[in-house]
Amino acid sequence: MRIVRSVLLVGLLSGVAWCETNPPLAWQDCLRLAAQQNPDLRSAFFAQESSRSAYKGSFNGVLPHLSLSNSYSDASSAPKVWTAEGTASLDVINLSAWANIQSASAALKQSQAGLELASANALLSLYKAYTSVLYSQEAIVVNATIRDIWHTNAQMINLRYQSGSESKGNTMNTQAQYLQSDVALNQAGRDLHVAQQQLGQAMGKDDFTVLVVTGTWAGVLVPSPRPDFTALLSKEPQVRFQEATLEQARAAIKTAHSSLWPTLSLNYSKGTSGSNEFPSSPFWAFTGIASYPLFGNGPTSTYYASQAAERSFDKAKEDLRSVKNQALSTLESAWSAFAQAQDQVRVQNAFLAAAKQRKEESDVRYQSGLMTFEEWNLVVQDYVNFQTSFLRAEQNLILAEAQWRFAT
């Protein structure tokens, strides 16, 4: 009910044009638009597709090669010769080419993990922005209610002052409270504008658009009992990304070691040659070439390349340990904060219910002359403060839920 009221009130504050061009967005609508437009997400997707193409292209290093040629030569010491030739070659043993395939495969897994990580970050930003708009809309409703309370109180105290049953100072106090509540309502409208800008950015919109969202505060319950966080590590995007980095470092070692092995290639050529443009003398040739790049890049090149690759692999292993430890800490903190936020909502809701009951009772007692202005004013202040405290507790809960969703 509160969210419906917030949508209606925001529509009135923003004018009717927003509902004609920008109907209210549900969470699924925000997800769909972000998937289509978010630049970080699209960038990670294109990076993945680039790595996929590079991986598929790396297999050309171990596939047969075919070339066709047509040549003409003429010299003073030899007759002119026309040659048409086709050559097929195959690297039977070439560990460097296979190492390149493994390296490209690891790069693809890394880009896939990067897309998962970008998706998780984009989802967290979108979830925060969406709930921020939802909270800001509800904050406008709450602040409007508070302003109406102080407006009614200011009018009542002013009438009592005019009749001589209340002091001028108390009248000025309620008028100041009304002014403060009106300023708070205006600030809530500005906060909504900021939240709308953040939501538009999270969805990938380049220009500011008045956005209104629909939804409820109801979220998932805190997992109970305490989850097995170690079992969740394999699903963590940052852990998967670092595991792909480790695999890429392992492939780099194989690439460095590939120069220690010989290569073997087979070549077969067939063609015709002769003294005219359409030669008719056939020929063929079959060759096998074995080579060993002994000190091909310098006497210590392979040694130091292998050392560098192995140290990078060791670094990647330690980085993976660090990421896993950090992920466990993040999971533990997110779960604890989520549970605490959920408890605080129940506590603040109980205080708000009590404050509402006290205000209703105090209104009757004050108007009956059984309570002083100072006592009644404190009760009203408590009720107003608990309204905002409960709303903040709900916001903290939704943000804690967002952190938990991101952590898992």
C-alpha positions in Angstrom: 0.0 0.0 0.0 2.8 2.4 0.9 4.5 1.9 -2.4 1.3 2.6 -4.4 0.8 5.8 -2.4 4.4 6.8 -3.1 4.0 6.3 -6.9 0.8 8.4 -6.9 2.4 11.2 -4.9 5.6 11.3 -7.0 3.4 11.4 -10.1 1.6 14.5 -8.6 4.9 16.2 -7.7 6.5 15.5 -11.0 3.5 16.4 -13.1 1.5 14.1 -15.3 3.9 14.1 -18.3 6.1 11.4 -16.7 3.4 8.8 -16.8 2.7 9.4 -20.5 6.4 9.0 -21.7 7.9 7.0 -18.8 5.5 4.5 -17.1 6.5 3.2 -13.7 9.3 0.6 -13.9 9.2 -2.7 -12.0 12.4 -4.4 -11.0 12.3 -6.8 -14.0 12.0 -3.7 -16.3 15.1 -2.2 -14.8 17.0 -5.5 -15.2 16.0 -5.8 -18.9 17.0 -2.2 -19.7 20.3 -2.6 -17.9 21.1 -5.8 -19.8 20.5 -4.0 -23.0 22.2 -0.6 -22.3 24.6 -0.8 -19.3 28.0 0.2 -20.8 30.1 -1.7 -18.3 28.1 -4.9 -19.0 28.3 -4.4 -22.7 32.0 -3.7 -22.6 32.6 -7.0 -20.6 30.4 -8.9 -23.1 32.4 -7.6 -26.1 35.6 -8.4 -24.3 34.3 -12.0 -23.9 33.4 -12.2 -27.6 36.8 -10.9 -28.6 38.5 -13.6 -26.5 36.2 -16.2 -27.9 37.2 -15.2 -31.4 40.9 -15.2 -30.5 40.5 -18.7 -29.0 38.8 -20.1 -32.1 41.5 -18.5 -34.2 44.3 -20.0 -32.2 43.5 -23.4 -33.7 44.9 -22.3 -37.0 48.3 -22.9 -35.7 47.8 -26.7 -35.7 45.6 -26.9 -38.8 47.0 -27.6 -42.4 48.1 -24.6 -44.4 47.4 -24.3 -48.1 48.8 -21.7 -50.5 48.6 -21.2 -54.3 51.1 -19.3 -56.3 51.8 -18.3 -59.9 55.2 -16.9 -60.8 57.3 -15.8 -63.7 61.0 -15.4 -63.9 63.4 -14.2 -66.7 67.1 -13.7 -66.6 70.0 -13.2 -69.1 71.6 -16.5 -68.1 68.4 -18.6 -68.1 65.3 -18.9 -70.2 62.0 -17.4 -68.9 60.0 -19.8 -66.7 56.3 -19.8 -65.8 55.4 -21.7 -62.7 52.0 -22.6 -61.1 52.2 -24.3 -57.8 50.1 -25.4 -54.8 51.7 -26.1 -51.4 50.2 -27.8 -48.4 52.0 -27.9 -45.0 51.2 -29.3 -41.6 53.0 -28.8 -38.3 53.1 -32.3 -36.9 54.9 -31.3 -33.7 54.7 -27.7 -32.5 54.2 -27.3 -28.8 54.3 -23.6 -29.1 51.1 -23.6 -31.2 49.3 -25.9 -28.6 50.5 -23.7 -25.8 49.0 -20.7 -27.6 45.7 -22.6 -27.8 45.8 -23.2 -24.0 46.7 -19.6 -23.4 43.8 -18.4 -25.5 41.5 -20.8 -23.7 42.6 -19.4 -20.4 42.1 -15.9 -21.7 38.5 -16.8 -22.7 37.8 -18.2 -19.3 39.2 -15.1 -17.7 37.0 -12.8 -19.9 34.0 -15.0 -19.1 34.7 -14.6 -15.4 35.2 -10.9 -16.0 31.7 -10.8 -17.5 30.3 -12.5 -14.5 32.1 -10.0 -12.2 30.9 -7.1 -14.3 27.4 -8.6 -14.2 27.6 -8.9 -10.4 28.8 -5.3 -10.0 26.2 -4.0 -12.4 23.5 -5.9 -10.6 24.6 -4.5 -7.2 24.7 -0.9 -8.6 21.3 -1.4 -10.2 19.8 -2.9 -7.1 21.1 -0.1 -4.9 19.9 2.6 -7.4 16.5 0.9 -7.8 15.9 0.7 -4.0 17.2 4.2 -3.6 14.5 5.5 -5.8 12.0 3.3 -4.0 13.2 4.6 -0.7 13.2 8.2 -1.9 9.6 7.9 -3.2 8.5 6.5 0.2 10.5 9.2 2.0 8.4 11.8 0.1 5.3 10.1 1.4 6.6 10.0 5.0 7.8 13.6 5.0 4.5 14.7 3.5 2.7 12.9 6.3 5.0 14.6 8.9 4.5 18.0 7.3 0.7 17.5 7.5 1.0 16.6 11.2 3.0 19.7 12.0 0.7 21.8 9.8 -2.4 20.6 11.7 -0.6 21.1 15.0 0.5 24.6 14.1 -3.0 25.6 13.2 -4.4 24.1 16.4 -1.8 25.7 18.7 -2.3 29.1 16.9 -6.1 28.8 17.5 -5.4 28.1 21.2 -3.0 31.0 21.3 -5.6 33.3 19.8 -8.0 32.2 22.4 -5.5 32.8 25.2 -5.0 29.2 26.2 -1.5 28.8 24.8 1.7 30.8 24.9 3.2 32.7 21.9 6.5 30.7 22.3 4.7 27.4 21.9 2.9 28.8 18.8 6.3 29.9 17.3 7.7 26.4 18.2 5.0 24.5 16.2 5.3 26.9 13.3 9.1 26.3 13.2 8.5 22.6 13.3 6.1 23.0 10.4 8.7 25.0 8.5 11.3 22.3 9.2 9.0 19.6 8.0 8.3 21.5 4.8 12.0 22.0 4.1 12.5 18.2 4.7 9.8 17.4 2.2 11.6 19.7 -0.4 14.9 17.9 0.3 13.2 14.5 -0.1 12.2 15.7 -3.6 15.8 16.7 -4.4 17.0 13.3 -3.1 14.6 11.6 -5.4 16.0 13.5 -8.3 19.5 12.3 -7.4 18.3 8.7 -7.0 16.6 8.9 -10.4 19.9 10.0 -12.0 21.7 7.1 -10.4 19.1 4.6 -11.6 19.3 6.0 -15.1 23.1 5.7 -15.0 22.9 2.1 -13.7 20.5 1.2 -16.6 22.8 2.8 -19.1 20.8 5.9 -20.0 23.0 8.8 -21.3 20.5 11.6 -20.5 18.5 12.3 -17.3 15.0 10.9 -17.4 12.3 11.2 -14.7 11.9 7.6 -13.5 9.3 6.2 -11.2 9.6 2.6 -9.9 7.1 0.2 -8.4 7.7 -2.6 -5.9 7.6 -3.6 -2.3 10.0 -3.5 0.6 9.5 -7.3 1.1 12.8 -9.0 0.7 14.3 -12.4 1.3 14.8 -13.7 4.8 18.2 -14.0 6.3 19.5 -17.6 5.8 19.3 -19.4 9.1 21.2 -21.2 10.5 24.6 -19.7 9.5 25.4 -20.8 5.9 28.5 -22.8 4.9 30.4 -20.0 3.4 33.2 -22.2 2.2 30.8 -24.1 -0.1 29.7 -20.7 -1.7 33.3 -19.8 -2.7 33.1 -21.7 -6.0 30.2 -19.4 -7.1 32.0 -16.1 -6.2 32.6 -14.1 -9.4 35.9 -12.6 -8.1 37.1 -16.1 -7.1 36.2 -17.5 -10.6 38.0 -14.6 -12.2 41.2 -15.2 -10.1 41.0 -18.9 -10.9 40.9 -18.1 -14.6 43.9 -15.8 -14.1 45.7 -18.7 -12.4 45.0 -20.9 -15.4 46.3 -18.3 -17.8 49.5 -18.1 -15.8 49.8 -21.9 -16.0 49.4 -21.7 -19.8 52.1 -19.0 -19.9 54.5 -21.5 -18.3 53.8 -24.0 -21.1 54.4 -21.3 -23.7 57.8 -20.5 -22.2 58.7 -24.2 -22.1 57.6 -24.8 -25.7 60.9 -23.5 -27.0 62.7 -26.4 -25.3 61.1 -28.8 -27.8 61.8 -29.4 -31.4 59.3 -28.9 -34.2 58.4 -31.1 -37.1 56.6 -30.0 -40.2 55.6 -31.7 -43.4 55.2 -30.0 -46.8 53.9 -31.2 -50.1 54.1 -29.1 -53.3 52.6 -29.9 -56.7 52.5 -27.8 -59.8 53.6 -27.2 -63.4 56.3 -25.2 -65.0 57.4 -24.2 -68.5 58.4 -21.5 -70.9 54.9 -20.3 -71.8 52.1 -18.7 -69.8 50.3 -22.0 -69.5 53.1 -24.4 -68.4 52.5 -28.2 -69.0 55.5 -29.8 -67.3 54.3 -31.2 -63.9 56.4 -31.6 -60.8 55.9 -32.4 -57.2 57.9 -32.3 -54.0 57.5 -33.7 -50.5 59.7 -32.5 -47.6 59.9 -33.0 -43.9 61.6 -30.4 -41.7 62.7 -31.0 -38.2 64.2 -28.0 -36.3 65.4 -27.2 -32.9 65.6 -23.5 -31.9 68.9 -23.8 -30.0 69.5 -20.4 -28.4 67.2 -19.0 -31.0 66.4 -16.0 -28.9 69.6 -15.9 -26.9 71.4 -18.4 -24.6 69.4 -17.6 -21.5 66.1 -16.5 -23.1 64.2 -19.7 -22.4 65.5 -20.0 -18.8 64.5 -16.5 -17.8 61.1 -16.6 -19.7 60.3 -19.8 -17.8 61.4 -18.3 -14.5 59.2 -15.2 -15.1 56.2 -17.4 -16.0 56.6 -19.6 -12.9 56.9 -16.6 -10.6 53.8 -15.1 -12.2 52.1 -18.5 -11.6 53.2 -18.4 -7.9 51.8 -14.9 -7.6 48.5 -15.9 -9.1 48.2 -18.7 -6.6 48.8 -16.4 -3.7 46.4 -13.9 -5.2 43.8 -16.6 -5.3 44.3 -17.4 -1.7 43.9 -13.8 -0.8 40.7 -13.4 -2.9 39.2 -16.5 -1.2 40.0 -15.2 2.2 38.5 -11.8 1.4 35.4 -13.5 -0.1 34.9 -15.5 3.1 35.2 -12.3 5.2 32.8 -10.5 2.8 30.3 -13.3 3.1 30.5 -13.4 6.9 30.1 -9.6 7.2 27.2 -9.4 4.7 25.3 -12.2 6.4 25.8 -10.6 9.8 24.8 -7.1 8.6 21.8 -8.6 6.8 20.6 -10.3 10.0 21.2 -7.2 12.1 19.3 -5.0 9.6 16.4 -7.4 9.7 16.3 -7.4 13.5 16.4 -3.6 13.5 13.3 -3.3 11.3 11.4 -5.4 13.8 12.6 -3.2 16.6 11.9 0.1 14.9 8.5 -1.2 13.8 7.6 -2.0 17.4 8.8 1.5 18.5 6.8 3.1 15.7 3.6 1.3 16.8 4.1 2.3 20.4 4.8 6.0 19.4 1.7 6.1 17.2 -0.5 4.8 20.1 1.1 7.3 22.5 0.5 10.2 20.1 -3.2 9.3 19.8 -3.5 9.1 23.6 -1.6 12.3 24.1 -3.7 14.3 21.6 -6.8 13.5 23.6 -5.1 14.3 26.9 -3.6 17.6 25.7 -6.8 18.8 24.2 -8.5 17.9 27.5 -6.0 19.9 29.5 -4.5 16.8 31.2 -1.0 17.3 29.6 1.2 20.3 29.2 2.4 21.5 25.8 6.0 20.4 26.5 4.9 16.8 27.4 2.6 16.6 24.4 5.3 18.1 22.0 7.8 15.4 23.1 5.4 12.7 22.3 4.7 14.1 18.9 8.4 14.5 18.3 9.0 10.8 19.2 6.3 9.8 16.8 7.8 11.8 13.9 11.3 10.6 14.7 10.3 6.9 14.8 8.6 7.3 11.4 11.9 8.4 9.9 13.8 5.9 11.9 11.6 3.0 10.7 12.1 4.2 7.1 15.8 4.3 7.5 15.8 0.9 9.0 13.9 -0.4 6.0 16.5 1.3 3.7 19.3 -0.3 5.7 17.7 -3.7 5.3 17.3 -3.4 1.6 20.9 -2.2 1.2 22.1 -5.1 3.5 20.1 -7.5 1.3 21.8 -6.0 -1.8 25.2 -6.6 -0.2 24.2 -10.2 0.6 23.0 -10.8 -2.9 26.3 -9.4 -4.3 28.4 -11.4 -1.9 26.6 -14.7 -2.9 
